[in-house]
Amino acid sequence: MASKLFVGNLPRSVTDGDLGDLVTNAGFRVASAVVIRDKMTGDSRGFGFVELAEGENLQAAIDGLNGKALEGRPLTVNEARPQRTGGSSGPRGGRGGGHGGFNKRRRDW
C-alpha cells in the first residue's frame, strides 16, 4: 500500500512538479504530488500531499524531509491523515451549535 505525506509551509510559487521533484531528489519514488490551491483564486494554500510509490519507507521520507529548507522556508512533513468524512467545516460541523438564536427567552432580571 502506498503512503501519503503532508508537506506544509510550502512557498506559494511551488508547483505540483516542484513538490514531486523535491521528494524525488531526496531519494524517494513518487506516485503523485499535488499542491492544494484555493478554489476561488487558484493560489497555493501553502501545503500539499505526496503519495510515495509502493514499497517506499514513509518514516524515512518524513525524517529526510521534515525541517528541510525550500526557498528559505523550513518544511513541515508528516504522515497525511485521512480526510474527514461528513459535511461542513467548523468545530460543530457547521450546524450552528446552539449558541444564541431567536426562540430563546432572555432573563435579565
Phi and psi restraints in degrees (range 20) as a CNS / XPLOR table:
assign (resid 1 and name C) (resid 2 and name N)
       (resid 2 and name CA) (resid 2 and name C) 1.0 -72.8 20.0 2
assign (resid 2 and name N) (resid 2 and name CA)
       (resid 2 and name C) (resid 3 and name N) 1.0 155.0 20.0 2
assign (resid 2 and name C) (resid 3 and name N)
       (resid 3 and name CA) (resid 3 and name C) 1.0 -112.6 20.0 2
assign (resid 3 and name N) (resid 3 and name CA)
       (resid 3 and name C) (resid 4 and name N) 1.0 149.7 20.0 2
assign (resid 3 and name C) (resid 4 and name N)
       (resid 4 and name CA) (resid 4 and name C) 1.0 -121.4 20.0 2
assign (resid 4 and name N) (resid 4 and name CA)
       (resid 4 and name C) (resid 5 and name N) 1.0 133.6 20.0 2
assign (resid 4 and name C) (resid 5 and name N)
       (resid 5 and name CA) (resid 5 and name C) 1.0 -104.4 20.0 2
assign (resid 5 and name N) (resid 5 and name CA)
       (resid 5 and name C) (resid 6 and name N) 1.0 143.8 20.0 2
assign (resid 5 and name C) (resid 6 and name N)
       (resid 6 and name CA) (resid 6 and name C) 1.0 -97.1 20.0 2
assign (resid 6 and name N) (resid 6 and name CA)
       (resid 6 and name C) (resid 7 and name N) 1.0 131.1 20.0 2
assign (resid 6 and name C) (resid 7 and name N)
       (resid 7 and name CA) (resid 7 and name C) 1.0 -123.9 20.0 2
assign (resid 7 and name N) (resid 7 and name CA)
       (resid 7 and name C) (resid 8 and name N) 1.0 113.5 20.0 2
assign (resid 7 and name C) (resid 8 and name N)
       (resid 8 and name CA) (resid 8 and name C) 1.0 -112.1 20.0 2
assign (resid 8 and name N) (resid 8 and name CA)
       (resid 8 and name C) (resid 9 and name N) 1.0 168.9 20.0 2
assign (resid 8 and name C) (resid 9 and name N)
       (resid 9 and name CA) (resid 9 and name C) 1.0 66.1 20.0 2
assign (resid 9 and name N) (resid 9 and name CA)
       (resid 9 and name C) (resid 10 and name N) 1.0 35.3 20.0 2
assign (resid 9 and name C) (resid 10 and name N)
       (resid 10 and name CA) (resid 10 and name C) 1.0 -74.8 20.0 2
assign (resid 10 and name N) (resid 10 and name CA)
       (resid 10 and name C) (resid 11 and name N) 1.0 141.9 20.0 2
assign (resid 10 and name C) (resid 11 and name N)
       (resid 11 and name CA) (resid 11 and name C) 1.0 -61.5 20.0 2
assign (resid 11 and name N) (resid 11 and name CA)
       (resid 11 and name C) (resid 12 and name N) 1.0 148.2 20.0 2
assign (resid 11 and name C) (resid 12 and name N)
       (resid 12 and name CA) (resid 12 and name C) 1.0 -63.9 20.0 2
assign (resid 12 and name N) (resid 12 and name CA)
       (resid 12 and name C) (resid 13 and name N) 1.0 -20.5 20.0 2
assign (resid 12 and name C) (resid 13 and name N)
       (resid 13 and name CA) (resid 13 and name C) 1.0 -82.5 20.0 2
assign (resid 13 and name N) (resid 13 and name CA)
       (resid 13 and name C) (resid 14 and name N) 1.0 -10.1 20.0 2
assign (resid 13 and name C) (resid 14 and name N)
       (resid 14 and name CA) (resid 14 and name C) 1.0 -69.9 20.0 2
assign (resid 14 and name N) (resid 14 and name CA)
       (resid 14 and name C) (resid 15 and name N) 1.0 134.1 20.0 2
assign (resid 14 and name C) (resid 15 and name N)
       (resid 15 and name CA) (resid 15 and name C) 1.0 -102.1 20.0 2
assign (resid 15 and name N) (resid 15 and name CA)
       (resid 15 and name C) (resid 16 and name N) 1.0 173.0 20.0 2
assign (resid 15 and name C) (resid 16 and name N)
       (resid 16 and name CA) (resid 16 and name C) 1.0 -57.0 20.0 2
assign (resid 16 and name N) (resid 16 and name CA)
       (resid 16 and name C) (resid 17 and name N) 1.0 -44.3 20.0 2
assign (resid 16 and name C) (resid 17 and name N)
       (resid 17 and name CA) (resid 17 and name C) 1.0 -62.3 20.0 2
assign (resid 17 and name N) (resid 17 and name CA)
       (resid 17 and name C) (resid 18 and name N) 1.0 -41.1 20.0 2
assign (resid 17 and name C) (resid 18 and name N)
       (resid 18 and name CA) (resid 18 and name C) 1.0 -61.7 20.0 2
assign (resid 18 and name N) (resid 18 and name CA)
       (resid 18 and name C) (resid 19 and name N) 1.0 -41.7 20.0 2
assign (resid 18 and name C) (resid 19 and name N)
       (resid 19 and name CA) (resid 19 and name C) 1.0 -65.5 20.0 2
assign (resid 19 and name N) (resid 19 and name CA)
       (resid 19 and name C) (resid 20 and name N) 1.0 -44.8 20.0 2
assign (resid 19 and name C) (resid 20 and name N)
       (resid 20 and name CA) (resid 20 and name C) 1.0 -61.7 20.0 2
assign (resid 20 and name N) (resid 20 and name CA)
       (resid 20 and name C) (resid 21 and name N) 1.0 -42.2 20.0 2
assign (resid 20 and name C) (resid 21 and name N)
       (resid 21 and name CA) (resid 21 and name C) 1.0 -63.1 20.0 2
assign (resid 21 and name N) (resid 21 and name CA)
       (resid 21 and name C) (resid 22 and name N) 1.0 -38.8 20.0 2
assign (resid 21 and name C) (resid 22 and name N)
       (resid 22 and name CA) (resid 22 and name C) 1.0 -57.1 20.0 2
assign (resid 22 and name N) (resid 22 and name CA)
       (resid 22 and name C) (resid 23 and name N) 1.0 -47.5 20.0 2
assign (resid 22 and name C) (resid 23 and name N)
       (resid 23 and name CA) (resid 23 and name C) 1.0 -71.7 20.0 2
assign (resid 23 and name N) (resid 23 and name CA)
       (resid 23 and name C) (resid 24 and name N) 1.0 -39.7 20.0 2
assign (resid 23 and name C) (resid 24 and name N)
       (resid 24 and name CA) (resid 24 and name C) 1.0 -62.2 20.0 2
assign (resid 24 and name N) (resid 24 and name CA)
       (resid 24 and name C) (resid 25 and name N) 1.0 -43.7 20.0 2
assign (resid 24 and name C) (resid 25 and name N)
       (resid 25 and name CA) (resid 25 and name C) 1.0 -67.0 20.0 2
assign (resid 25 and name N) (resid 25 and name CA)
       (resid 25 and name C) (resid 26 and name N) 1.0 -19.9 20.0 2
assign (resid 25 and name C) (resid 26 and name N)
       (resid 26 and name CA) (resid 26 and name C) 1.0 -83.2 20.0 2
assign (resid 26 and name N) (resid 26 and name CA)
       (resid 26 and name C) (resid 27 and name N) 1.0 -3.4 20.0 2
assign (resid 26 and name C) (resid 27 and name N)
       (resid 27 and name CA) (resid 27 and name C) 1.0 104.1 20.0 2
assign (resid 27 and name N) (resid 27 and name CA)
       (resid 27 and name C) (resid 28 and name N) 1.0 17.0 20.0 2
assign (resid 27 and name C) (resid 28 and name N)
       (resid 28 and name CA) (resid 28 and name C) 1.0 -120.2 20.0 2
assign (resid 28 and name N) (resid 28 and name CA)
       (resid 28 and name C) (resid 29 and name N) 1.0 142.7 20.0 2
assign (resid 28 and name C) (resid 29 and name N)
       (resid 29 and name CA) (resid 29 and name C) 1.0 -81.7 20.0 2
assign (resid 29 and name N) (resid 29 and name CA)
       (resid 29 and name C) (resid 30 and name N) 1.0 136.4 20.0 2
assign (resid 29 and name C) (resid 30 and name N)
       (resid 30 and name CA) (resid 30 and name C) 1.0 -112.9 20.0 2
assign (resid 30 and name N) (resid 30 and name CA)
       (resid 30 and name C) (resid 31 and name N) 1.0 132.3 20.0 2
assign (resid 30 and name C) (resid 31 and name N)
       (resid 31 and name CA) (resid 31 and name C) 1.0 -87.7 20.0 2
assign (resid 31 and name N) (resid 31 and name CA)
       (resid 31 and name C) (resid 32 and name N) 1.0 -39.7 20.0 2
assign (resid 31 and name C) (resid 32 and name N)
       (resid 32 and name CA) (resid 32 and name C) 1.0 -160.2 20.0 2
assign (resid 32 and name N) (resid 32 and name CA)
       (resid 32 and name C) (resid 33 and name N) 1.0 156.2 20.0 2
assign (resid 32 and name C) (resid 33 and name N)
       (resid 33 and name CA) (resid 33 and name C) 1.0 -145.7 20.0 2
assign (resid 33 and name N) (resid 33 and name CA)
       (resid 33 and name C) (resid 34 and name N) 1.0 134.1 20.0 2
assign (resid 33 and name C) (resid 34 and name N)
       (resid 34 and name CA) (resid 34 and name C) 1.0 -142.9 20.0 2
assign (resid 34 and name N) (resid 34 and name CA)
       (resid 34 and name C) (resid 35 and name N) 1.0 132.6 20.0 2
assign (resid 34 and name C) (resid 35 and name N)
       (resid 35 and name CA) (resid 35 and name C) 1.0 -93.3 20.0 2
assign (resid 35 and name N) (resid 35 and name CA)
       (resid 35 and name C) (resid 36 and name N) 1.0 129.8 20.0 2
assign (resid 35 and name C) (resid 36 and name N)
       (resid 36 and name CA) (resid 36 and name C) 1.0 -79.1 20.0 2
assign (resid 36 and name N) (resid 36 and name CA)
       (resid 36 and name C) (resid 37 and name N) 1.0 132.7 20.0 2
assign (resid 36 and name C) (resid 37 and name N)
       (resid 37 and name CA) (resid 37 and name C) 1.0 -121.0 20.0 2
assign (resid 37 and name N) (resid 37 and name CA)
       (resid 37 and name C) (resid 38 and name N) 1.0 152.1 20.0 2
assign (resid 37 and name C) (resid 38 and name N)
       (resid 38 and name CA) (resid 38 and name C) 1.0 -66.0 20.0 2
assign (resid 38 and name N) (resid 38 and name CA)
       (resid 38 and name C) (resid 39 and name N) 1.0 132.4 20.0 2
assign (resid 38 and name C) (resid 39 and name N)
       (resid 39 and name CA) (resid 39 and name C) 1.0 -65.0 20.0 2
assign (resid 39 and name N) (resid 39 and name CA)
       (resid 39 and name C) (resid 40 and name N) 1.0 -33.0 20.0 2
assign (resid 39 and name C) (resid 40 and name N)
       (resid 40 and name CA) (resid 40 and name C) 1.0 -82.7 20.0 2
assign (resid 40 and name N) (resid 40 and name CA)
       (resid 40 and name C) (resid 41 and name N) 1.0 -45.2 20.0 2
assign (resid 40 and name C) (resid 41 and name N)
       (resid 41 and name CA) (resid 41 and name C) 1.0 -100.0 20.0 2
assign (resid 41 and name N) (resid 41 and name CA)
       (resid 41 and name C) (resid 42 and name N) 1.0 -22.3 20.0 2
assign (resid 41 and name C) (resid 42 and name N)
       (resid 42 and name CA) (resid 42 and name C) 1.0 81.2 20.0 2
assign (resid 42 and name N) (resid 42 and name CA)
       (resid 42 and name C) (resid 43 and name N) 1.0 -0.2 20.0 2
assign (resid 42 and name C) (resid 43 and name N)
       (resid 43 and name CA) (resid 43 and name C) 1.0 -74.6 20.0 2
assign (resid 43 and name N) (resid 43 and name CA)
       (resid 43 and name C) (resid 44 and name N) 1.0 148.6 20.0 2
assign (resid 43 and name C) (resid 44 and name N)
       (resid 44 and name CA) (resid 44 and name C) 1.0 -60.8 20.0 2
assign (resid 44 and name N) (resid 44 and name CA)
       (resid 44 and name C) (resid 45 and name N) 1.0 141.8 20.0 2
assign (resid 44 and name C) (resid 45 and name N)
       (resid 45 and name CA) (resid 45 and name C) 1.0 -92.4 20.0 2
assign (resid 45 and name N) (resid 45 and name CA)
       (resid 45 and name C) (resid 46 and name N) 1.0 3.1 20.0 2
assign (resid 45 and name C) (resid 46 and name N)
       (resid 46 and name CA) (resid 46 and name C) 1.0 88.7 20.0 2
assign (resid 46 and name N) (resid 46 and name CA)
       (resid 46 and name C) (resid 47 and name N) 1.0 10.9 20.0 2
assign (resid 46 and name C) (resid 47 and name N)
       (resid 47 and name CA) (resid 47 and name C) 1.0 -149.6 20.0 2
assign (resid 47 and name N) (resid 47 and name CA)
       (resid 47 and name C) (resid 48 and name N) 1.0 165.7 20.0 2
assign (resid 47 and name C) (resid 48 and name N)
       (resid 48 and name CA) (resid 48 and name C) 1.0 -159.8 20.0 2
assign (resid 48 and name N) (resid 48 and name CA)
       (resid 48 and name C) (resid 49 and name N) 1.0 -178.7 20.0 2
assign (resid 48 and name C) (resid 49 and name N)
       (resid 49 and name CA) (resid 49 and name C) 1.0 -131.7 20.0 2
assign (resid 49 and name N) (resid 49 and name CA)
       (resid 49 and name C) (resid 50 and name N) 1.0 141.0 20.0 2
assign (resid 49 and name C) (resid 50 and name N)
       (resid 50 and name CA) (resid 50 and name C) 1.0 -126.2 20.0 2
assign (resid 50 and name N) (resid 50 and name CA)
       (resid 50 and name C) (resid 51 and name N) 1.0 124.0 20.0 2
assign (resid 50 and name C) (resid 51 and name N)
       (resid 51 and name CA) (resid 51 and name C) 1.0 -95.0 20.0 2
assign (resid 51 and name N) (resid 51 and name CA)
       (resid 51 and name C) (resid 52 and name N) 1.0 120.6 20.0 2
assign (resid 51 and name C) (resid 52 and name N)
       (resid 52 and name CA) (resid 52 and name C) 1.0 -78.5 20.0 2
assign (resid 52 and name N) (resid 52 and name CA)
       (resid 52 and name C) (resid 53 and name N) 1.0 150.2 20.0 2
assign (resid 52 and name C) (resid 53 and name N)
       (resid 53 and name CA) (resid 53 and name C) 1.0 -65.7 20.0 2
assign (resid 53 and name N) (resid 53 and name CA)
       (resid 53 and name C) (resid 54 and name N) 1.0 156.7 20.0 2
assign (resid 53 and name C) (resid 54 and name N)
       (resid 54 and name CA) (resid 54 and name C) 1.0 -50.3 20.0 2
assign (resid 54 and name N) (resid 54 and name CA)
       (resid 54 and name C) (resid 55 and name N) 1.0 132.1 20.0 2
assign (resid 54 and name C) (resid 55 and name N)
       (resid 55 and name CA) (resid 55 and name C) 1.0 90.5 20.0 2
assign (resid 55 and name N) (resid 55 and name CA)
       (resid 55 and name C) (resid 56 and name N) 1.0 -8.6 20.0 2
assign (resid 55 and name C) (resid 56 and name N)
       (resid 56 and name CA) (resid 56 and name C) 1.0 -75.0 20.0 2
assign (resid 56 and name N) (resid 56 and name CA)
       (resid 56 and name C) (resid 57 and name N) 1.0 147.5 20.0 2
assign (resid 56 and name C) (resid 57 and name N)
       (resid 57 and name CA) (resid 57 and name C) 1.0 -86.6 20.0 2
assign (resid 57 and name N) (resid 57 and name CA)
       (resid 57 and name C) (resid 58 and name N) 1.0 110.8 20.0 2
assign (resid 57 and name C) (resid 58 and name N)
       (resid 58 and name CA) (resid 58 and name C) 1.0 -60.1 20.0 2
assign (resid 58 and name N) (resid 58 and name CA)
       (resid 58 and name C) (resid 59 and name N) 1.0 -48.1 20.0 2
assign (resid 58 and name C) (resid 59 and name N)
       (resid 59 and name CA) (resid 59 and name C) 1.0 -65.1 20.0 2
assign (resid 59 and name N) (resid 59 and name CA)
       (resid 59 and name C) (resid 60 and name N) 1.0 -36.3 20.0 2
assign (resid 59 and name C) (resid 60 and name N)
       (resid 60 and name CA) (resid 60 and name C) 1.0 -65.0 20.0 2
assign (resid 60 and name N) (resid 60 and name CA)
       (resid 60 and name C) (resid 61 and name N) 1.0 -38.2 20.0 2
assign (resid 60 and name C) (resid 61 and name N)
       (resid 61 and name CA) (resid 61 and name C) 1.0 -65.8 20.0 2
assign (resid 61 and name N) (resid 61 and name CA)
       (resid 61 and name C) (resid 62 and name N) 1.0 -42.9 20.0 2
assign (resid 61 and name C) (resid 62 and name N)
       (resid 62 and name CA) (resid 62 and name C) 1.0 -60.9 20.0 2
assign (resid 62 and name N) (resid 62 and name CA)
       (resid 62 and name C) (resid 63 and name N) 1.0 -49.4 20.0 2
assign (resid 62 and name C) (resid 63 and name N)
       (resid 63 and name CA) (resid 63 and name C) 1.0 -60.9 20.0 2
assign (resid 63 and name N) (resid 63 and name CA)
       (resid 63 and name C) (resid 64 and name N) 1.0 -36.7 20.0 2
assign (resid 63 and name C) (resid 64 and name N)
       (resid 64 and name CA) (resid 64 and name C) 1.0 -78.3 20.0 2
assign (resid 64 and name N) (resid 64 and name CA)
       (resid 64 and name C) (resid 65 and name N) 1.0 -24.3 20.0 2
assign (resid 64 and name C) (resid 65 and name N)
       (resid 65 and name CA) (resid 65 and name C) 1.0 -109.2 20.0 2
assign (resid 65 and name N) (resid 65 and name CA)
       (resid 65 and name C) (resid 66 and name N) 1.0 -27.6 20.0 2
assign (resid 65 and name C) (resid 66 and name N)
       (resid 66 and name CA) (resid 66 and name C) 1.0 -62.9 20.0 2
assign (resid 66 and name N) (resid 66 and name CA)
       (resid 66 and name C) (resid 67 and name N) 1.0 125.5 20.0 2
assign (resid 66 and name C) (resid 67 and name N)
       (resid 67 and name CA) (resid 67 and name C) 1.0 88.9 20.0 2
assign (resid 67 and name N) (resid 67 and name CA)
       (resid 67 and name C) (resid 68 and name N) 1.0 -11.3 20.0 2
assign (resid 67 and name C) (resid 68 and name N)
       (resid 68 and name CA) (resid 68 and name C) 1.0 -66.0 20.0 2
assign (resid 68 and name N) (resid 68 and name CA)
       (resid 68 and name C) (resid 69 and name N) 1.0 139.3 20.0 2
assign (resid 68 and name C) (resid 69 and name N)
       (resid 69 and name CA) (resid 69 and name C) 1.0 -85.3 20.0 2
assign (resid 69 and name N) (resid 69 and name CA)
       (resid 69 and name C) (resid 70 and name N) 1.0 137.4 20.0 2
assign (resid 69 and name C) (resid 70 and name N)
       (resid 70 and name CA) (resid 70 and name C) 1.0 -131.2 20.0 2
assign (resid 70 and name N) (resid 70 and name CA)
       (resid 70 and name C) (resid 71 and name N) 1.0 115.6 20.0 2
assign (resid 70 and name C) (resid 71 and name N)
       (resid 71 and name CA) (resid 71 and name C) 1.0 51.8 20.0 2
assign (resid 71 and name N) (resid 71 and name CA)
       (resid 71 and name C) (resid 72 and name N) 1.0 41.6 20.0 2
assign (resid 71 and name C) (resid 72 and name N)
       (resid 72 and name CA) (resid 72 and name C) 1.0 80.7 20.0 2
assign (resid 72 and name N) (resid 72 and name CA)
       (resid 72 and name C) (resid 73 and name N) 1.0 3.6 20.0 2
assign (resid 72 and name C) (resid 73 and name N)
       (resid 73 and name CA) (resid 73 and name C) 1.0 -112.4 20.0 2
assign (resid 73 and name N) (resid 73 and name CA)
       (resid 73 and name C) (resid 74 and name N) 1.0 126.3 20.0 2
assign (resid 73 and name C) (resid 74 and name N)
       (resid 74 and name CA) (resid 74 and name C) 1.0 -73.4 20.0 2
assign (resid 74 and name N) (resid 74 and name CA)
       (resid 74 and name C) (resid 75 and name N) 1.0 126.0 20.0 2
assign (resid 74 and name C) (resid 75 and name N)
       (resid 75 and name CA) (resid 75 and name C) 1.0 -78.1 20.0 2
assign (resid 75 and name N) (resid 75 and name CA)
       (resid 75 and name C) (resid 76 and name N) 1.0 147.4 20.0 2
assign (resid 75 and name C) (resid 76 and name N)
       (resid 76 and name CA) (resid 76 and name C) 1.0 -106.8 20.0 2
assign (resid 76 and name N) (resid 76 and name CA)
       (resid 76 and name C) (resid 77 and name N) 1.0 116.9 20.0 2
assign (resid 76 and name C) (resid 77 and name N)
       (resid 77 and name CA) (resid 77 and name C) 1.0 -127.5 20.0 2
assign (resid 77 and name N) (resid 77 and name CA)
       (resid 77 and name C) (resid 78 and name N) 1.0 127.6 20.0 2
assign (resid 77 and name C) (resid 78 and name N)
       (resid 78 and name CA) (resid 78 and name C) 1.0 -153.1 20.0 2
assign (resid 78 and name N) (resid 78 and name CA)
       (resid 78 and name C) (resid 79 and name N) 1.0 178.1 20.0 2
assign (resid 78 and name C) (resid 79 and name N)
       (resid 79 and name CA) (resid 79 and name C) 1.0 -68.7 20.0 2
assign (resid 79 and name N) (resid 79 and name CA)
       (resid 79 and name C) (resid 80 and name N) 1.0 133.0 20.0 2
assign (resid 79 and name C) (resid 80 and name N)
       (resid 80 and name CA) (resid 80 and name C) 1.0 -70.2 20.0 2
assign (resid 80 and name N) (resid 80 and name CA)
       (resid 80 and name C) (resid 81 and name N) 1.0 136.9 20.0 2
assign (resid 80 and name C) (resid 81 and name N)
       (resid 81 and name CA) (resid 81 and name C) 1.0 -89.3 20.0 2
assign (resid 81 and name N) (resid 81 and name CA)
       (resid 81 and name C) (resid 82 and name N) 1.0 149.1 20.0 2
assign (resid 81 and name C) (resid 82 and name N)
       (resid 82 and name CA) (resid 82 and name C) 1.0 -59.2 20.0 2
assign (resid 82 and name N) (resid 82 and name CA)
       (resid 82 and name C) (resid 83 and name N) 1.0 144.8 20.0 2
assign (resid 82 and name C) (resid 83 and name N)
       (resid 83 and name CA) (resid 83 and name C) 1.0 -63.9 20.0 2
assign (resid 83 and name N) (resid 83 and name CA)
       (resid 83 and name C) (resid 84 and name N) 1.0 137.3 20.0 2
assign (resid 83 and name C) (resid 84 and name N)
       (resid 84 and name CA) (resid 84 and name C) 1.0 -68.2 20.0 2
assign (resid 84 and name N) (resid 84 and name CA)
       (resid 84 and name C) (resid 85 and name N) 1.0 137.5 20.0 2
assign (resid 84 and name C) (resid 85 and name N)
       (resid 85 and name CA) (resid 85 and name C) 1.0 -92.6 20.0 2
assign (resid 85 and name N) (resid 85 and name CA)
       (resid 85 and name C) (resid 86 and name N) 1.0 162.6 20.0 2
assign (resid 85 and name C) (resid 86 and name N)
       (resid 86 and name CA) (resid 86 and name C) 1.0 119.1 20.0 2
assign (resid 86 and name N) (resid 86 and name CA)
       (resid 86 and name C) (resid 87 and name N) 1.0 -172.5 20.0 2
assign (resid 86 and name C) (resid 87 and name N)
       (resid 87 and name CA) (resid 87 and name C) 1.0 -94.8 20.0 2
assign (resid 87 and name N) (resid 87 and name CA)
       (resid 87 and name C) (resid 88 and name N) 1.0 -98.0 20.0 2
assign (resid 87 and name C) (resid 88 and name N)
       (resid 88 and name CA) (resid 88 and name C) 1.0 -81.3 20.0 2
assign (resid 88 and name N) (resid 88 and name CA)
       (resid 88 and name C) (resid 89 and name N) 1.0 167.7 20.0 2
assign (resid 88 and name C) (resid 89 and name N)
       (resid 89 and name CA) (resid 89 and name C) 1.0 -89.0 20.0 2
assign (resid 89 and name N) (resid 89 and name CA)
       (resid 89 and name C) (resid 90 and name N) 1.0 176.0 20.0 2
assign (resid 89 and name C) (resid 90 and name N)
       (resid 90 and name CA) (resid 90 and name C) 1.0 103.4 20.0 2
assign (resid 90 and name N) (resid 90 and name CA)
       (resid 90 and name C) (resid 91 and name N) 1.0 163.6 20.0 2
assign (resid 90 and name C) (resid 91 and name N)
       (resid 91 and name CA) (resid 91 and name C) 1.0 -66.3 20.0 2
assign (resid 91 and name N) (resid 91 and name CA)
       (resid 91 and name C) (resid 92 and name N) 1.0 -21.9 20.0 2
assign (resid 91 and name C) (resid 92 and name N)
       (resid 92 and name CA) (resid 92 and name C) 1.0 -119.9 20.0 2
assign (resid 92 and name N) (resid 92 and name CA)
       (resid 92 and name C) (resid 93 and name N) 1.0 26.1 20.0 2
assign (resid 92 and name C) (resid 93 and name N)
       (resid 93 and name CA) (resid 93 and name C) 1.0 70.5 20.0 2
assign (resid 93 and name N) (resid 93 and name CA)
       (resid 93 and name C) (resid 94 and name N) 1.0 18.9 20.0 2
assign (resid 93 and name C) (resid 94 and name N)
       (resid 94 and name CA) (resid 94 and name C) 1.0 72.3 20.0 2
assign (resid 94 and name N) (resid 94 and name CA)
       (resid 94 and name C) (resid 95 and name N) 1.0 20.5 20.0 2
assign (resid 94 and name C) (resid 95 and name N)
       (resid 95 and name CA) (resid 95 and name C) 1.0 -102.4 20.0 2
assign (resid 95 and name N) (resid 95 and name CA)
       (resid 95 and name C) (resid 96 and name N) 1.0 18.8 20.0 2
assign (resid 95 and name C) (resid 96 and name N)
       (resid 96 and name CA) (resid 96 and name C) 1.0 93.4 20.0 2
assign (resid 96 and name N) (resid 96 and name CA)
       (resid 96 and name C) (resid 97 and name N) 1.0 -46.5 20.0 2
assign (resid 96 and name C) (resid 97 and name N)
       (resid 97 and name CA) (resid 97 and name C) 1.0 78.2 20.0 2
assign (resid 97 and name N) (resid 97 and name CA)
       (resid 97 and name C) (resid 98 and name N) 1.0 2.9 20.0 2
assign (resid 97 and name C) (resid 98 and name N)
       (resid 98 and name CA) (resid 98 and name C) 1.0 77.0 20.0 2
assign (resid 98 and name N) (resid 98 and name CA)
       (resid 98 and name C) (resid 99 and name N) 1.0 19.4 20.0 2
assign (resid 98 and name C) (resid 99 and name N)
       (resid 99 and name CA) (resid 99 and name C) 1.0 -91.8 20.0 2
assign (resid 99 and name N) (resid 99 and name CA)
       (resid 99 and name C) (resid 100 and name N) 1.0 121.4 20.0 2
assign (resid 99 and name C) (resid 100 and name N)
       (resid 100 and name CA) (resid 100 and name C) 1.0 70.0 20.0 2
assign (resid 100 and name N) (resid 100 and name CA)
       (resid 100 and name C) (resid 101 and name N) 1.0 -158.7 20.0 2
assign (resid 100 and name C) (resid 101 and name N)
       (resid 101 and name CA) (resid 101 and name C) 1.0 122.1 20.0 2
assign (resid 101 and name N) (resid 101 and name CA)
       (resid 101 and name C) (resid 102 and name N) 1.0 174.0 20.0 2
assign (resid 101 and name C) (resid 102 and name N)
       (resid 102 and name CA) (resid 102 and name C) 1.0 -82.7 20.0 2
assign (resid 102 and name N) (resid 102 and name CA)
       (resid 102 and name C) (resid 103 and name N) 1.0 -41.3 20.0 2
assign (resid 102 and name C) (resid 103 and name N)
       (resid 103 and name CA) (resid 103 and name C) 1.0 -88.4 20.0 2
assign (resid 103 and name N) (resid 103 and name CA)
       (resid 103 and name C) (resid 104 and name N) 1.0 33.8 20.0 2
assign (resid 103 and name C) (resid 104 and name N)
       (resid 104 and name CA) (resid 104 and name C) 1.0 -102.8 20.0 2
assign (resid 104 and name N) (resid 104 and name CA)
       (resid 104 and name C) (resid 105 and name N) 1.0 138.9 20.0 2
assign (resid 104 and name C) (resid 105 and name N)
       (resid 105 and name CA) (resid 105 and name C) 1.0 -83.8 20.0 2
assign (resid 105 and name N) (resid 105 and name CA)
       (resid 105 and name C) (resid 106 and name N) 1.0 137.0 20.0 2
assign (resid 105 and name C) (resid 106 and name N)
       (resid 106 and name CA) (resid 106 and name C) 1.0 -99.8 20.0 2
assign (resid 106 and name N) (resid 106 and name CA)
       (resid 106 and name C) (resid 107 and name N) 1.0 127.7 20.0 2
assign (resid 106 and name C) (resid 107 and name N)
       (resid 107 and name CA) (resid 107 and name C) 1.0 -119.1 20.0 2
assign (resid 107 and name N) (resid 107 and name CA)
       (resid 107 and name C) (resid 108 and name N) 1.0 99.4 20.0 2
assign (resid 107 and name C) (resid 108 and name N)
       (resid 108 and name CA) (resid 108 and name C) 1.0 -105.6 20.0 2
assign (resid 108 and name N) (resid 108 and name CA)
       (resid 108 and name C) (resid 109 and name N) 1.0 13.3 20.0 2
